[in-house]
Each structure stands twice: as C-alpha cells, then as structure tokens.
Amino acid sequence: MKKDKTHIHWYPGHIAKAERKLKEQLSLVDAVIEVVDARLPISSSYENITRLLAQKPRLILLNKSDLVDKNELKSWVKVLEEKNNVPVLLSDAKNSKDLNLIVKKSEELSEPRIQEIMKKGLLRRPARVMVVGMPNVGKSSIINKLTKSSKTKIGAKAGVTRQQQWVRINPRLDLLDTPGIIPMKQENQEAAMKLAFVNSVSENAYSNEIVARELVAILNEKYPVQLKEYYNLEDEVSVEVIAVKRNWIKAGGVPDIERTSVYILRDFREGKIGKFILD
C-alpha cells in the first residue's frame, strides 16, 4: 500500500469480508458490545454500527479509559448514552474493577432473547454476546481480561484478530470475538488522522511525519501546557524543536524528523504526554 503525503487511504479486502461475516453471525448472538477508544469516543466508533447491528441490544465500552482525563470522560459518557440510547461503561486493560459490571450488563441485555427462547420450550443457555469495534481499540484485551487468560490473539499492530472465535467467560456468558471493522474507504480525513494517532490504522496507510505534525498541531491548540511541560519547552512545540531538544540530529546538522515523529506518536499512544480526549 503506497503512502500518501497528504491523505490516509485504505482498501483492506479482509475488512469487507469481516463485515459480511459479522452480519451473518448476528443471528447467533443476543447482544453486542461495541468497544471504542476512550481517546476518540466518536472517531473510533464505526459510523454504520446502527445499520449493521439492526435492533440488537448494544453496550458501548469506552476502553483505554486510563489514558484520558476522568472528569472529561464522565461528560462523554452522558453524551454517548443520550445520543445512542444505550448503556455506556468504562474499561481499561490494567483495571479489573469493571469486570463484574461488563458481565452483568451483557447478561442483562441478553435476557429478553433468552426468555423468548425459553418460552418456546428450550432450556436456558448462556448469554451470547458479540464484541465488535475498529482495529486496535482493545477488543481482544478486554476478552482476555474477562477470561483471565490469553485465549484470543493480541498484537500491537492494527487488525491482528482476523478470525471470529467464541470464548467462554463463565457458565452464563459466551463472547464472540471478531476481526476489527473499519470503513472500506475513509472520506473523513479528520477522523482518519485521529485513528492514526491511536494506531487504529495500519502504519502502511500513512506517513509518520504527517500524522505526528498534525498531532502536535492539535495538542498545541487544545493542551499546550501539558505538551510544553512534557518536552520541557517554553515556546510553541514543533517536530523540529523536539528533535533539536532531544539532540536527534542527522549528518549535516539536520533534525531527524522521521525518528522524532515515531517517538512523538509513541509518547502520545502510551499516555506519556498527558491524558487527552481528541474528539
């Protein structure tokens, strides 16, 4: 896939296949957990999720909540609940306090369909819940935390989980993990750029320099104090200034922009610069 200097594009064939398979599997589940990156509560939500899921009960899980400001996130929870008319819970890979809430809400959302099945004379079975979301929002990490094991495949790069797989959480709940789904084409470049910030887009689809420069521009506008404090700078921050500050200089005294861009993106993704919501 060729890197474009000004746009982020992707045409992943396995994404289209994943969406078709997801539609086929919907009849097997009682409810859906949509995992969203808390740093991008809008941009990391699949824009066609309502059409895709039809009338299935849904729980929105704002994952990686440890990487954002908790007070700001509380406001977003209310916004998302009102906008989507579905419950919204917080989660992160390091904290297990949310486990019981996730399991309880999943079972609760599944109960109406289970009751319908039992009225037909069938025995009660475990609730069946599908986990969906864009690549690298943490779907597999959530399931692994719930199972307290590593039964699903996890990777640092976007889109590692390619095959759907059932995971038994407890005798009352089964989860269906799914490959990450993203739009076949990304016409909203602002959203595409934000997805690149949090590593939800394949690194082959963008230039580290372009994405890092855009990230620094947004942080200069929205969180200038935290940005300057982290890089120990007094004036407006730029990729070049950070390179010089870190003494990342190439032959001829030229700032090493590519190396600096990679580190800026890593600093942000690991929450080192600060805890931000960029939507």
Backbone as CSV, one residue per row, in Angstrom:
resi,resn,N_x,N_y,N_z,CA_x,CA_y,CA_z,C_x,C_y,C_z
1,MET,0.856,-1.202,0.000,0.000,0.000,0.000,0.892,1.253,0.000
2,LYS,0.694,2.133,-0.937,1.531,3.317,-1.074,1.150,4.390,-0.068
3,LYS,2.164,4.979,0.549,1.907,6.059,1.500,1.672,7.373,0.767
4,ASP,0.618,8.044,1.101,0.274,9.327,0.518,0.717,10.420,1.474
5,LYS,1.294,11.467,0.955,1.849,12.521,1.809,0.779,13.398,2.447
6,THR,-0.416,13.401,1.884,-1.425,14.308,2.424,-2.701,13.605,2.885
7,HIS,-2.915,12.370,2.459,-4.145,11.674,2.809,-3.866,10.296,3.380
8,ILE,-4.846,9.787,4.124,-4.788,8.433,4.651,-5.830,7.615,3.917
9,HIS,-5.380,6.557,3.248,-6.295,5.712,2.488,-6.091,4.259,2.869
10,TRP,-7.171,3.485,2.834,-7.031,2.036,2.980,-8.148,1.350,2.211
11,TYR,-7.824,0.212,1.669,-8.797,-0.596,0.928,-8.592,-2.064,1.310
12,PRO,-8.716,-2.375,2.588,-8.398,-3.743,3.040,-9.491,-4.745,2.702
13,GLY,-9.151,-5.731,1.880,-10.136,-6.723,1.480,-10.686,-7.511,2.643
14,HIS,-9.850,-7.784,3.674,-10.332,-8.603,4.790,-11.368,-7.864,5.640
15,ILE,-11.377,-6.517,5.538,-12.371,-5.743,6.287,-13.768,-5.987,5.710
16,ALA,-13.877,-5.954,4.385,-15.170,-6.206,3.750,-15.650,-7.605,4.070
17,LYS,-14.739,-8.570,4.044,-15.085,-9.950,4.378,-15.536,-10.058,5.831
18,ALA,-14.853,-9.320,6.728,-15.202,-9.347,8.150,-16.602,-8.791,8.383
19,GLU,-16.956,-7.712,7.650,-18.286,-7.120,7.829,-19.374,-8.067,7.345
20,ARG,-19.121,-8.736,6.240,-20.108,-9.707,5.736,-20.284,-10.843,6.736
21,LYS,-19.165,-11.329,7.275,-19.226,-12.423,8.242,-19.923,-11.979,9.522
22,LEU,-19.662,-10.740,9.926,-20.285,-10.208,11.135,-21.806,-10.188,10.984
23,LYS,-22.277,-9.757,9.826,-23.721,-9.728,9.580,-24.313,-11.132,9.675
24,GLU,-23.568,-12.113,9.158,-24.041,-13.488,9.192,-24.139,-14.003,10.630
25,GLN,-23.192,-13.597,11.475,-23.124,-14.107,12.840,-24.089,-13.412,13.792
26,LEU,-24.665,-12.279,13.373,-25.557,-11.532,14.259,-26.734,-12.375,14.750
27,SER,-27.202,-13.286,13.909,-28.346,-14.109,14.294,-28.002,-15.073,15.424
28,LEU,-26.712,-15.276,15.666,-26.280,-16.221,16.697,-26.180,-15.579,18.077
29,VAL,-26.218,-14.235,18.138,-25.968,-13.570,19.419,-27.209,-12.827,19.916
30,ASP,-27.194,-12.584,21.235,-28.312,-11.893,21.882,-28.074,-10.395,21.995
31,ALA,-26.802,-9.998,22.074,-26.464,-8.589,22.266,-25.057,-8.341,21.738
32,VAL,-24.678,-7.065,21.711,-23.383,-6.665,21.143,-22.671,-5.704,22.086
33,ILE,-21.377,-5.921,22.256,-20.524,-4.953,22.948,-19.696,-4.240,21.893
34,GLU,-19.877,-2.925,21.791,-19.052,-2.135,20.871,-17.919,-1.501,21.674
35,VAL,-16.687,-1.902,21.369,-15.525,-1.359,22.067,-15.023,-0.138,21.306
36,VAL,-14.878,0.969,22.037,-14.451,2.250,21.456,-13.237,2.755,22.228
37,ASP,-12.323,3.419,21.551,-11.163,4.019,22.212,-11.615,5.289,22.931
38,ALA,-11.419,5.355,24.238,-11.897,6.496,25.027,-11.273,7.813,24.580
39,ARG,-10.111,7.760,23.940,-9.481,8.997,23.453,-10.197,9.550,22.236
40,LEU,-10.977,8.689,21.563,-11.731,9.076,20.367,-13.135,8.480,20.443
41,PRO,-13.960,8.956,21.361,-15.276,8.346,21.563,-16.202,8.424,20.356
42,ILE,-15.947,9.342,19.445,-16.740,9.442,18.215,-15.983,8.849,17.032
43,SER,-14.761,9.275,16.844,-13.993,8.874,15.661,-13.675,7.384,15.623
44,SER,-13.595,6.724,16.796,-13.280,5.294,16.808,-14.522,4.424,16.862
45,SER,-15.692,5.056,16.750,-16.947,4.299,16.682,-17.290,4.074,15.216
46,TYR,-17.648,2.849,14.882,-17.978,2.524,13.491,-19.234,3.284,13.096
47,GLU,-19.118,4.125,12.089,-20.200,5.051,11.764,-21.483,4.350,11.308
48,ASN,-21.350,3.123,10.808,-22.530,2.391,10.338,-22.986,1.334,11.330
49,ILE,-22.594,1.478,12.587,-22.867,0.436,13.575,-24.363,0.193,13.756
50,THR,-25.160,1.248,13.779,-26.606,1.073,13.972,-27.218,0.309,12.816
51,ARG,-26.847,0.677,11.601,-27.357,-0.047,10.423,-26.875,-1.484,10.430
52,LEU,-25.638,-1.673,10.804,-25.031,-3.002,10.780,-25.681,-3.941,11.789
53,LEU,-25.976,-3.421,12.992,-26.480,-4.266,14.072,-28.003,-4.354,14.119
54,ALA,-28.666,-3.518,13.338,-30.140,-3.503,13.321,-30.673,-3.266,14.735
55,GLN,-31.488,-4.182,15.254,-32.152,-3.964,16.542,-31.459,-4.667,17.713
56,LYS,-30.264,-5.172,17.516,-29.588,-5.882,18.596,-29.287,-4.947,19.765
57,PRO,-29.567,-5.373,21.007,-29.175,-4.564,22.173,-27.670,-4.349,22.156
58,ARG,-27.250,-3.141,22.538,-25.816,-2.805,22.438,-25.316,-2.155,23.709
59,LEU,-24.089,-2.494,24.079,-23.363,-1.852,25.167,-22.129,-1.204,24.570
60,ILE,-21.930,0.092,24.841,-20.712,0.775,24.395,-19.697,0.717,25.525
61,LEU,-18.510,0.220,25.202,-17.442,0.101,26.193,-16.327,1.074,25.818
62,LEU,-16.159,2.112,26.623,-15.087,3.092,26.379,-13.803,2.536,26.979
63,ASN,-13.006,1.911,26.124,-11.786,1.241,26.577,-10.594,2.206,26.593
64,LYS,-9.545,1.795,27.281,-8.338,2.606,27.450,-8.669,3.904,28.191
65,SER,-9.623,3.804,29.102,-10.050,4.991,29.850,-8.965,5.510,30.784
66,ASP,-7.941,4.686,31.050,-6.826,5.135,31.885,-5.944,6.141,31.157
67,LEU,-6.154,6.289,29.847,-5.337,7.208,29.053,-6.006,8.563,28.840
68,VAL,-7.149,8.790,29.506,-7.854,10.064,29.332,-8.201,10.660,30.695
69,ASP,-8.568,11.946,30.667,-8.979,12.639,31.880,-10.350,12.125,32.323
70,LYS,-10.422,11.650,33.550,-11.645,11.015,34.055,-12.839,11.978,34.095
71,ASN,-12.611,13.218,34.505,-13.712,14.186,34.577,-14.282,14.486,33.189
72,GLU,-13.389,14.647,32.229,-13.833,14.904,30.857,-14.590,13.700,30.305
73,LEU,-14.134,12.512,30.691,-14.754,11.291,30.194,-16.173,11.114,30.742
74,LYS,-16.406,11.544,31.968,-17.744,11.448,32.555,-18.764,12.194,31.702
75,SER,-18.369,13.352,31.201,-19.269,14.126,30.338,-19.554,13.377,29.039
76,TRP,-18.536,12.703,28.511,-18.703,11.954,27.271,-19.628,10.766,27.455
77,VAL,-19.570,10.138,28.623,-20.464,9.007,28.898,-21.914,9.448,28.765
78,LYS,-22.238,10.592,29.362,-23.605,11.118,29.275,-23.991,11.442,27.841
79,VAL,-23.063,12.046,27.106,-23.332,12.410,25.710,-23.634,11.166,24.879
80,LEU,-22.815,10.134,25.034,-22.984,8.920,24.238,-24.252,8.164,24.621
81,GLU,-24.580,8.143,25.910,-25.803,7.468,26.346,-27.035,8.147,25.767
82,GLU,-27.035,9.479,25.770,-28.180,10.219,25.240,-28.259,10.110,23.715
83,LYS,-27.116,10.159,23.067,-27.080,10.117,21.607,-27.503,8.755,21.065
84,ASN,-27.035,7.677,21.702,-27.257,6.333,21.174,-28.370,5.559,21.881
85,ASN,-28.803,6.097,23.049,-29.835,5.424,23.834,-29.426,4.000,24.198
86,VAL,-28.164,3.839,24.577,-27.621,2.545,25.018,-26.747,2.784,26.238
87,PRO,-26.525,1.761,27.080,-25.635,1.937,28.231,-24.182,2.097,27.806
88,VAL,-23.423,2.855,28.588,-22.011,3.098,28.318,-21.204,2.802,29.587
89,LEU,-20.178,1.979,29.460,-19.313,1.648,30.585,-17.861,1.970,30.245
90,LEU,-17.041,2.125,31.290,-15.616,2.404,31.116,-14.800,1.153,31.368
91,SER,-13.656,1.062,30.687,-12.779,-0.077,30.896,-11.354,0.293,30.519
92,ASP,-10.404,-0.450,31.080,-9.014,-0.347,30.642,-8.336,-1.673,30.930
93,ALA,-7.254,-1.945,30.241,-6.610,-3.258,30.311,-5.975,-3.534,31.673
94,LYS,-5.657,-2.488,32.426,-4.935,-2.666,33.682,-5.850,-2.858,34.886
95,ASN,-7.106,-2.412,34.770,-8.010,-2.409,35.911,-9.068,-3.501,35.770
96,SER,-9.278,-4.260,36.826,-10.267,-5.347,36.779,-11.569,-5.005,37.492
97,LYS,-11.666,-3.783,38.030,-12.859,-3.404,38.783,-14.110,-3.364,37.909
98,ASP,-13.928,-3.193,36.607,-15.069,-3.068,35.712,-15.607,-4.417,35.227
99,LEU,-14.932,-5.508,35.562,-15.294,-6.820,35.032,-16.731,-7.215,35.360
100,ASN,-17.074,-7.123,36.625,-18.421,-7.532,37.043,-19.507,-6.718,36.362
101,LEU,-19.251,-5.406,36.191,-20.240,-4.552,35.532,-20.440,-4.960,34.076
102,ILE,-19.347,-5.262,33.389,-19.432,-5.654,31.984,-20.207,-6.955,31.842
103,VAL,-19.867,-7.928,32.682,-20.547,-9.223,32.627,-22.029,-9.068,32.968
104,LYS,-22.310,-8.338,34.037,-23.696,-8.149,34.476,-24.532,-7.471,33.397
105,LYS,-23.985,-6.400,32.796,-24.735,-5.672,31.768,-24.913,-6.527,30.508
106,SER,-23.920,-7.319,30.167,-24.024,-8.201,28.999,-25.135,-9.226,29.196
107,GLU,-25.192,-9.800,30.389,-26.237,-10.772,30.693,-27.615,-10.104,30.693
108,GLU,-27.667,-8.907,31.239,-28.936,-8.169,31.319,-29.478,-7.860,29.925
109,LEU,-28.604,-7.409,29.018,-29.024,-7.083,27.663,-29.459,-8.324,26.886
110,SER,-28.912,-9.477,27.247,-29.213,-10.727,26.542,-30.476,-11.404,27.044
111,GLU,-30.916,-11.047,28.243,-32.009,-11.767,28.897,-33.316,-11.794,28.098
112,PRO,-33.743,-10.684,27.465,-35.008,-10.743,26.708,-35.013,-11.835,25.647
113,ARG,-33.924,-11.986,24.926,-33.881,-13.006,23.865,-33.853,-14.410,24.468
114,ILE,-33.149,-14.570,25.581,-33.104,-15.875,26.246,-34.496,-16.260,26.733
115,GLN,-35.224,-15.271,27.243,-36.586,-15.532,27.696,-37.472,-15.977,26.532
116,GLU,-37.285,-15.372,25.359,-38.047,-15.775,24.180,-37.773,-17.227,23.825
117,ILE,-36.502,-17.611,23.925,-36.112,-18.988,23.614,-36.741,-19.964,24.608
118,MET,-36.723,-19.589,25.879,-37.274,-20.476,26.914,-38.787,-20.626,26.772
119,LYS,-39.462,-19.572,26.276,-40.914,-19.656,26.066,-41.262,-20.684,24.991
120,LYS,-40.285,-20.972,24.133,-40.503,-21.964,23.076,-40.216,-23.382,23.565
121,GLY,-39.910,-23.495,24.876,-39.696,-24.815,25.443,-38.244,-25.251,25.496
122,LEU,-37.324,-24.379,25.081,-35.906,-24.734,25.107,-35.314,-24.397,26.472
123,LEU,-34.232,-25.101,26.816,-33.570,-24.867,28.095,-32.778,-23.568,28.056
124,ARG,-32.591,-22.969,29.235,-31.764,-21.757,29.333,-30.333,-22.079,28.890
125,ARG,-29.775,-21.211,28.120,-28.381,-21.335,27.697,-27.620,-20.089,28.103
126,PRO,-26.282,-20.102,27.999,-25.519,-18.894,28.323,-25.880,-17.741,27.381
127,ALA,-25.781,-16.529,27.883,-25.953,-15.356,27.028,-24.843,-15.355,25.986
128,ARG,-25.194,-14.978,24.780,-24.217,-14.933,23.691,-24.061,-13.487,23.228
129,VAL,-22.858,-12.968,23.381,-22.610,-11.558,23.094,-21.442,-11.426,22.128
130,MET,-21.638,-10.608,21.107,-20.593,-10.350,20.119,-19.813,-9.092,20.495
131,VAL,-18.507,-9.144,20.335,-17.650,-7.988,20.592,-17.192,-7.419,19.258
132,VAL,-17.504,-6.140,19.006,-17.126,-5.510,17.740,-16.393,-4.196,18.011
133,GLY,-15.744,-3.699,16.982,-15.043,-2.426,17.113,-13.957,-2.296,16.072
134,MET,-13.434,-1.115,15.935,-12.359,-0.870,14.985,-11.071,-1.557,15.437
135,PRO,-10.121,-1.739,14.521,-8.865,-2.391,14.893,-8.143,-1.657,16.017
136,ASN,-7.573,-2.437,16.918,-6.683,-1.922,17.964,-7.370,-1.052,19.007
137,VAL,-8.690,-1.153,19.155,-9.364,-0.434,20.238,-9.315,-1.238,21.535
138,GLY,-8.854,-2.497,21.432,-8.678,-3.297,22.638,-9.704,-4.390,22.843
139,LYS,-10.337,-4.865,21.758,-11.349,-5.920,21.898,-10.760,-7.182,22.512
140,SER,-9.668,-7.657,21.955,-9.066,-8.895,22.448,-8.548,-8.738,23.870
141,SER,-8.010,-7.576,24.191,-7.520,-7.339,25.550,-8.656,-7.407,26.562
142,ILE,-9.824,-6.869,26.192,-10.989,-6.925,27.073,-11.404,-8.372,27.310
143,ILE,-11.471,-9.158,26.243,-11.874,-10.554,26.381,-10.854,-11.329,27.206
144,ASN,-9.586,-11.082,26.975,-8.547,-11.757,27.758,-8.652,-11.414,29.231
145,LYS,-9.002,-10.164,29.504,-9.160,-9.753,30.897,-10.357,-10.460,31.522
146,LEU,-11.414,-10.579,30.761,-12.609,-11.249,31.259,-12.350,-12.735,31.518
147,THR,-11.579,-13.361,30.654,-11.300,-14.791,30.808,-10.098,-15.040,31.709
148,LYS,-9.356,-13.947,32.010,-8.132,-14.056,32.823,-7.129,-15.018,32.190
149,SER,-7.114,-15.024,30.873,-6.158,-15.848,30.134,-5.921,-15.205,28.781
150,SER,-5.185,-15.872,27.928,-4.893,-15.332,26.603,-5.400,-16.274,25.526
151,LYS,-6.703,-16.450,25.494,-7.295,-17.345,24.511,-7.480,-16.674,23.163
152,THR,-7.455,-15.330,23.138,-7.598,-14.627,21.868,-6.271,-14.010,21.482
153,LYS,-6.119,-13.745,20.227,-4.858,-13.259,19.689,-4.747,-11.760,19.873
154,ILE,-3.629,-11.304,20.413,-3.422,-9.869,20.636,-2.140,-9.447,19.947
155,GLY,-2.142,-8.265,19.377,-0.925,-7.741,18.778,-0.898,-6.235,18.880
156,ALA,0.295,-5.654,18.756,0.434,-4.207,18.882,-0.026,-3.483,17.627
157,LYS,-0.049,-4.194,16.500,-0.424,-3.532,15.254,-1.916,-3.678,15.009
158,ALA,-2.459,-2.755,14.232,-3.898,-2.746,13.965,-4.309,-3.975,13.172
159,GLY,-5.430,-4.570,13.564,-6.034,-5.622,12.762,-5.433,-6.994,12.932
160,VAL,-4.969,-7.378,14.122,-4.349,-8.681,14.307,-5.371,-9.803,14.311
161,THR,-6.509,-9.591,14.990,-7.530,-10.635,15.050,-8.230,-10.726,13.700
162,ARG,-8.103,-11.839,13.018,-8.680,-11.983,11.683,-9.849,-12.966,11.653
163,GLN,-9.896,-13.925,12.583,-10.949,-14.931,12.567,-11.858,-14.783,13.784
164,GLN,-13.154,-14.995,13.585,-14.095,-14.927,14.697,-13.936,-16.167,15.568
165,GLN,-14.050,-15.983,16.867,-13.880,-17.101,17.778,-14.713,-16.896,19.039
166,TRP,-15.316,-18.001,19.521,-16.108,-17.960,20.744,-15.199,-18.138,21.949
167,VAL,-15.531,-17.423,23.036,-14.774,-17.533,24.275,-15.760,-17.662,25.432
168,ARG,-15.611,-18.703,26.250,-16.477,-18.902,27.416,-15.968,-18.029,28.564
169,ILE,-16.786,-17.074,28.994,-16.417,-16.187,30.094,-16.772,-16.831,31.436
170,ASN,-17.992,-17.325,31.523,-18.444,-18.065,32.698,-19.635,-18.917,32.247
171,PRO,-20.202,-19.736,33.118,-21.310,-20.600,32.677,-22.519,-19.835,32.147
172,ARG,-22.581,-18.530,32.382,-23.739,-17.739,31.954,-23.453,-16.846,30.746
173,LEU,-22.192,-16.792,30.295,-21.854,-15.826,29.237,-20.775,-16.352,28.298
174,ASP,-21.090,-16.312,27.003,-20.126,-16.596,25.940,-19.941,-15.332,25.113
175,LEU,-18.694,-15.034,24.745,-18.404,-13.872,23.903,-17.888,-14.332,22.551
176,LEU,-18.248,-13.579,21.523,-17.755,-13.827,20.173,-16.819,-12.694,19.790
177,ASP,-15.540,-13.003,19.691,-14.562,-12.005,19.267,-14.600,-11.913,17.752
178,THR,-14.385,-10.724,17.212,-14.464,-10.520,15.767,-13.273,-9.706,15.277
179,PRO,-12.912,-9.863,14.000,-11.867,-9.004,13.437,-12.298,-7.543,13.481
180,GLY,-11.356,-6.637,13.571,-11.681,-5.212,13.589,-12.347,-4.784,12.299
181,ILE,-13.339,-3.906,12.407,-14.034,-3.427,11.216,-13.827,-1.924,11.077
182,ILE,-13.453,-1.503,9.897,-13.315,-0.082,9.607,-13.985,0.179,8.257
183,PRO,-14.346,1.441,7.968,-14.970,1.742,6.673,-14.066,1.324,5.526
184,MET,-14.665,0.870,4.441,-13.855,0.442,3.306,-13.025,1.589,2.727
185,LYS,-13.569,2.796,2.745,-12.821,3.971,2.304,-13.008,5.058,3.353
186,GLN,-11.974,5.839,3.574,-12.061,6.869,4.594,-12.125,8.234,3.931
187,GLU,-13.341,8.765,3.827,-13.524,10.074,3.200,-13.353,11.194,4.207
188,ASN,-13.586,10.913,5.487,-13.405,11.908,6.538,-11.955,11.870,7.002
189,GLN,-11.129,12.747,6.424,-9.696,12.707,6.724,-9.378,13.144,8.155
190,GLU,-10.246,13.957,8.749,-10.013,14.349,10.144,-10.132,13.129,11.051
191,ALA,-11.163,12.319,10.831,-11.340,11.099,11.615,-10.222,10.106,11.314
192,ALA,-9.824,10.013,10.045,-8.750,9.092,9.664,-7.448,9.451,10.366
193,MET,-7.166,10.742,10.441,-5.949,11.201,11.098,-5.979,10.840,12.585
194,LYS,-7.120,11.024,13.221,-7.242,10.700,14.643,-7.071,9.207,14.883
195,LEU,-7.597,8.384,13.986,-7.417,6.947,14.109,-5.944,6.575,13.980
196,ALA,-5.227,7.293,13.147,-3.783,7.061,13.026,-3.064,7.453,14.316
197,PHE,-3.531,8.521,14.975,-2.930,8.932,16.247,-2.881,7.772,17.240
198,VAL,-3.991,7.014,17.318,-4.112,5.961,18.337,-3.773,4.579,17.786
199,ASN,-3.199,4.539,16.580,-2.723,3.283,15.997,-3.854,2.340,15.591
200,SER,-5.004,2.892,15.207,-6.109,2.069,14.730,-6.123,1.951,13.212
201,VAL,-5.096,2.485,12.581,-4.939,2.401,11.134,-3.602,1.738,10.859
202,SER,-3.560,0.859,9.876,-2.296,0.217,9.517,-1.238,1.268,9.236
203,GLU,-0.035,1.058,9.762,1.042,2.038,9.580,1.435,2.189,8.117
204,ASN,1.018,1.234,7.276,1.305,1.351,5.845,0.424,2.381,5.150
205,ALA,-0.612,2.857,5.858,-1.586,3.761,5.235,-1.241,5.230,5.418
206,TYR,-0.175,5.527,6.174,0.102,6.932,6.438,1.597,7.192,6.630
207,SER,1.941,8.468,6.599,3.306,8.926,6.854,3.419,9.333,8.318
208,ASN,4.403,8.791,9.039,4.602,9.150,10.444,4.787,10.656,10.615
209,GLU,5.509,11.270,9.686,5.774,12.709,9.795,4.489,13.525,9.703
210,ILE,3.655,13.223,8.705,2.410,13.966,8.525,1.511,13.809,9.744
211,VAL,1.380,12.581,10.236,0.496,12.311,11.374,1.040,12.964,12.647
212,ALA,2.348,12.882,12.854,2.949,13.488,14.049,2.790,15.004,14.030
213,ARG,2.967,15.612,12.875,2.820,17.070,12.768,1.381,17.492,13.086
214,GLU,0.415,16.723,12.592,-0.987,17.048,12.852,-1.311,16.870,14.330
215,LEU,-0.769,15.817,14.936,-0.989,15.578,16.359,-0.425,16.727,17.190
216,VAL,0.777,17.152,16.888,1.406,18.257,17.623,0.594,19.536,17.448
217,ALA,0.076,19.759,16.249,-0.737,20.955,15.995,-1.991,20.949,16.864
218,ILE,-2.650,19.790,16.967,-3.860,19.689,17.788,-3.538,19.868,19.266
219,LEU,-2.458,19.249,19.720,-2.074,19.368,21.126,-1.638,20.796,21.461
220,ASN,-0.991,21.470,20.516,-0.631,22.879,20.726,-1.873,23.737,20.918
221,GLU,-2.942,23.366,20.233,-4.184,24.139,20.307,-5.009,23.798,21.548
222,LYS,-5.125,22.496,21.855,-6.028,22.057,22.923,-5.337,21.854,24.278
223,TYR,-4.097,21.399,24.264,-3.393,21.079,25.516,-1.955,21.608,25.487
224,PRO,-1.761,22.923,25.240,-0.406,23.461,25.088,0.459,23.332,26.341
225,VAL,-0.139,23.492,27.511,0.647,23.441,28.753,1.256,22.066,28.953
226,GLN,0.427,21.014,28.831,0.923,19.656,29.023,1.984,19.300,27.996
227,LEU,1.779,19.741,26.754,2.728,19.431,25.680,4.088,20.058,25.964
228,LYS,4.089,21.330,26.348,5.351,22.022,26.649,6.044,21.428,27.872
229,GLU,5.244,21.079,28.871,5.826,20.520,30.084,6.494,19.179,29.822
230,TYR,5.850,18.332,29.034,6.418,17.006,28.793,7.744,17.106,28.037
231,TYR,7.794,17.970,27.029,9.018,18.087,26.230,9.969,19.165,26.761
232,ASN,9.590,19.756,27.909,10.441,20.742,28.578,10.802,21.891,27.637
233,LEU,9.764,22.477,27.033,9.941,23.577,26.095,9.118,24.774,26.554
234,GLU,9.573,25.970,26.199,8.873,27.190,26.611,8.011,27.760,25.496
235,ASP,8.486,27.662,24.270,7.738,28.208,23.138,6.873,27.123,22.501
236,GLU,6.113,27.506,21.464,5.244,26.545,20.787,6.044,25.358,20.298
237,VAL,5.497,24.180,20.507,6.195,22.935,20.188,6.033,22.587,18.712
238,SER,7.102,22.047,18.124,7.053,21.524,16.762,7.934,20.283,16.700
239,VAL,7.782,19.518,15.631,8.589,18.308,15.473,10.066,18.674,15.424
240,GLU,10.401,19.760,14.701,11.802,20.171,14.588,12.377,20.568,15.946
241,VAL,11.602,21.320,16.719,12.073,21.784,18.028,12.316,20.599,18.959
242,ILE,11.418,19.621,18.928,11.588,18.433,19.766,12.837,17.664,19.350
243,ALA,13.074,17.546,18.039,14.258,16.842,17.542,15.537,17.491,18.055
244,VAL,15.569,18.817,17.994,16.755,19.543,18.465,16.907,19.385,19.975
245,LYS,15.798,19.479,20.699,15.825,19.344,22.155,16.365,17.983,22.576
246,ARG,15.985,16.932,21.844,16.442,15.577,22.163,17.799,15.254,21.524
247,ASN,18.319,16.209,20.764,19.602,16.032,20.075,19.544,14.895,19.059
248,TRP,18.368,14.773,18.405,18.226,13.778,17.349,18.530,14.475,16.027
249,ILE,19.811,14.546,15.717,20.303,15.286,14.553,21.023,14.336,13.600
250,LYS,20.714,14.475,12.323,21.382,13.648,11.311,22.636,14.365,10.807
251,ALA,23.357,13.696,9.945,24.565,14.273,9.359,24.231,15.592,8.676
252,GLY,25.086,16.579,8.877,24.852,17.885,8.294,24.044,18.794,9.196
253,GLY,23.772,18.338,10.410,23.039,19.161,11.371,21.551,19.259,11.113
254,VAL,21.004,18.317,10.339,19.578,18.337,10.007,18.790,17.540,11.052
255,PRO,17.699,18.092,11.588,16.877,17.354,12.564,16.359,16.048,11.974
256,ASP,16.402,14.977,12.741,15.911,13.678,12.293,14.393,13.645,12.497
257,ILE,13.660,14.071,11.469,12.209,14.232,11.565,11.496,12.884,11.693
258,GLU,11.929,11.880,10.940,11.259,10.583,10.982,11.389,9.950,12.368
259,ARG,12.585,9.940,12.927,12.792,9.361,14.261,11.963,10.114,15.305
260,THR,11.975,11.429,15.209,11.224,12.250,16.168,9.733,12.003,16.045
261,SER,9.245,11.885,14.819,7.817,11.643,14.592,7.381,10.326,15.217
262,VAL,8.178,9.292,15.041,7.863,7.982,15.609,7.773,8.069,17.133
263,TYR,8.711,8.788,17.761,8.712,8.902,19.214,7.546,9.752,19.729
264,ILE,7.182,10.790,18.995,6.042,11.622,19.402,4.764,10.779,19.416
265,LEU,4.557,10.011,18.359,3.375,9.155,18.287,3.387,8.115,19.399
266,ARG,4.552,7.557,19.692,4.659,6.569,20.769,4.384,7.219,22.123
267,ASP,4.916,8.408,22.328,4.677,9.115,23.595,3.188,9.347,23.819
268,PHE,2.497,9.748,22.751,1.065,10.001,22.875,0.298,8.712,23.131
269,ARG,0.590,7.675,22.361,-0.143,6.419,22.470,0.026,5.768,23.835
270,GLU,1.152,6.003,24.472,1.405,5.429,25.795,0.946,6.339,26.927
271,GLY,0.347,7.486,26.574,-0.178,8.401,27.583,0.884,9.194,28.318
272,LYS,2.082,9.268,27.776,3.181,9.963,28.460,3.033,11.483,28.407
273,ILE,2.534,11.988,27.291,2.395,13.444,27.155,1.294,13.965,28.060
274,GLY,0.219,13.204,28.181,-0.914,13.592,29.005,-2.116,12.723,28.683
275,LYS,-3.201,12.920,29.420,-4.419,12.134,29.240,-5.452,12.976,28.521
276,PHE,-5.589,12.726,27.217,-6.376,13.613,26.368,-7.521,12.898,25.654
277,ILE,-8.611,13.636,25.407,-9.676,13.214,24.508,-9.640,14.166,23.324
278,LEU,-9.480,13.619,22.125,-9.248,14.465,20.960,-10.477,14.695,20.104
279,ASP,-11.621,14.108,20.433,-12.863,14.398,19.706,-13.527,15.637,20.283
